[in-house]
Amino acid sequence: MTTAPDATTYRLIDGKQTAEAIKEEIAAEVAERKAAGQKVPHLAAILVGHDGGSETYVRNKVLACERVGFESTMLRYEDTITEAELLAKVAELNQDDNIDGFIVQLPLPRHIDTNKVIEALRPEKDVDGFHPMNIGRMVAGLPALLPATPSGIVELLRRYELTTDGKHCVVIGRSNIVGTPVSILLAKNLEPGNCTVTLCHSRTQDLADITRTADILVAALGRPGFVTADMVKPGAVVIDVGTTRVDDPAKKSGWALKGDVSFEEVAPKASYITPVPGGVGPMTIAMLLLNTLRTAKGEVYPR
């Protein structure tokens, strides 16, 4: 793997372009499956309520399925759906042999226990990679459906040929969706991997002192512009996972997506950096598609 260039010539890590390359690879494999008379992968998504970010994300997943030749199903419910009704729908999809993988879009309404819903998914159809079985297999180094965003981050490091072996990676944010799993993946004896990882969170003391030691800095805490230039080591690789909607009267929509990193001041100090939008976000959908293809092929759990 290559070393990072001088910080004065920082390079964007283009997640959109990389995701398109992955989709092209998936589409080619799906075309081969069709030609061989094999089943086309089928992804389903459950969307509860009318959260703007969730609606956009699920719509993009449906479009991505069309792009690669998957079948897709979107099931929409009002936020008044009961927990029992949602669990019944999950059980129905679990038993539907035509559905290779499905997701329940988060967040869910407060009256629904998110963990109970995640645990209700069959692990072999859990293409978001959130089920405890998949998390446990990931930790143990067994084949697993990996969480989409963390595996997308690792894939970006791989495709940009960035050195991770022996590097210090600092992750800000310990969520089960991004922070914790990416810290596990980058510490693994894999390539990319073999990092020394520090996982920081809201109780971490002297945070800036720690982040300034990072060769690779992953910001995944959901606070726009939190990471500033004084928190970044010159020449660091900066991965911004944040995608928070903020008011922006200049935009037709009235809002804009902002990352956890103050891009304008941090970018000149970095060697590589992901933009928002167009960085980690597109990779999440690409890895979700890849997980669905893997389930259709029985790569992780035999069919």
Secondary structure as UniProt FT lines:
FT   HELIX           7..9
FT   STRAND          11..12
FT   HELIX           15..35
FT   TURN            36..37
FT   STRAND          42..48
FT   HELIX           52..68
FT   STRAND          71..77
FT   TURN            79..80
FT   HELIX           83..95
FT   TURN            97..98
FT   STRAND          101..104
FT   TURN            110..111
FT   HELIX           114..120
FT   HELIX           123..125
FT   TURN            127..128
FT   HELIX           132..140
FT   HELIX           148..159
FT   TURN            160..161
FT   TURN            165..166
FT   STRAND          168..172
FT   TURN            176..178
FT   HELIX           179..187
FT   STRAND          196..200
FT   TURN            202..203
FT   HELIX           207..211
FT   TURN            212..213
FT   STRAND          216..219
FT   TURN            224..225
FT   HELIX           229..231
FT   TURN            234..235
FT   STRAND          237..240
FT   STRAND          244..247
FT   TURN            249..250
FT   TURN            252..253
FT   STRAND          255..258
FT   HELIX           263..266
FT   HELIX           267..269
FT   STRAND          272..273
FT   HELIX           280..297
//
